[in-house]
Amino acid sequence: MTVKLVQFAQPHHDVVDPQFEAAFPGVRFVKAADAEACAAEAADAEAVIVTSQFMDGAIARALRDGARAGTLKWIQFATTGFDAAARHGLPENVILTNVRGIRSGILAGHAIALMLGVMRGFHIFAPHRARHEWARGVLQNDLTSPGGGAAVICGMGGVGRDIARKAKLFDMKVIGVSRRGRAGGDFDRVVRREDIHAVLGQADVLFLAQGYGADVHHFIGAKELALMKKDAILVNIGRGALTDEAALAEALDAGRIKGAGIDVYEQEPLGADSPFWDLPNVLMTPHIAGQGGSDQKARLRALFFENVSRYLAGRTLLNRVTAEGDAILDEETGAD
C-alpha cells in the first residue's frame, strides 16, 4: 500500500529531492505549490509536511476532515512553534512532530548578535553611515559590553540553553526562567515563570526564547519593563506576542530601558505604522533568526528522513509534540 505524503513548505524547508524520494519507493511524494493545492491534496493524504505560517483555514479543514476519515495519520511541521497553524484548529488523533533542536544554535547565535548589536551601537551607526558621517564621537560614549553582566533567559529549551552557553563565553551570569524552574545546564540560577519579577531587576539583558501560548501572552508588559534597569536590553527571538508591544515601544521611546533587539512581532509582516521602525534604540530583523543556510537544511533533511523511515517501520517518531506544543518523551531513547 502506497503512503501519500504532501509537502507544502518554504524553499529552505524543502529537502525532498529525487534522492530522498528514491529511498522510499512506498511513498508517493506530492509537493503543493500553493495553499489551494495543499488543501486539495491533503484531503486524502496520510502524512503532511507543512510550514506553520502557510496553514490557512482551508488546509486546516482538509486536515481535520482527513483525520476524521481515518486517512491522515501524521503532520510534520517544518518549524518548532506551530501556533500560527493551531489558530486554525489542529486535527485530533494524529501524530504531530516539529523540528525542535534543529535551529537551536542558529537562533541562539542570532539572539547574541542582536544583544551585541545593541550594546555596540550597530543600529546607531547605520544612519550615519548612510550619510557618510564618521560619527565616532556620537557612538563612543554610548557603548556597553556583556562582560560581568547578567542575562535573564526566559525559556530553557534547546534555544535557551544554547543562549546560556554562549552568554557564559562572554563572562555573563545567567539566570533561567522556565515553567518548571528546574536547574541544569549553564544556568547559575533558575526561577519559575511566576517568580520572574524577582530577577528582572538583575537583568542587563532579558532574552525571550520561550514558546508561545495563552498563558504567556504579553508575558513582558509595562509592569515587567518598569522593574528593569534603565540600561537593560530586551532581546526577543521567541514570539512577538510574548511582549506587550505598545508598552515596550513606550518604554524604549521614554528611555526607560536602553534598547531592544527584535526578530519577531505580534503582527507579521510588521505594519508600516509600527513605532519600532523609527525608534533609534531598536535593532530589528524580519523574523529570520532561525535561518542558517546549508547546515540547517542538512539537519532538516536528516530529521525528515529519519521520521519517514520510522513512520514506515511503525516506530516512534522523533520530536513528537502535543497540540499545545509540549514535547512528548521518546519511548525509545528516553529523550524529549
Beta strands, then each sheet from edge to edge (+ up, - down):
strand 1: 3-8
strand 2: 27-31
strand 3: 47-50
strand 4: 74-77
strand 5: 95-97
strand 6: 150-154
strand 7: 173-178
strand 8: 189-192
strand 9: 205-208
strand 10: 233-236
strand 11: 259-262
strand 12: 282-284
strand 13: 320-321
sheet 1: 2+ 1+ 3+ 4+ 5+ 13-
sheet 2: 8+ 7+ 6+ 9+ 10+ 11+ 12+
end
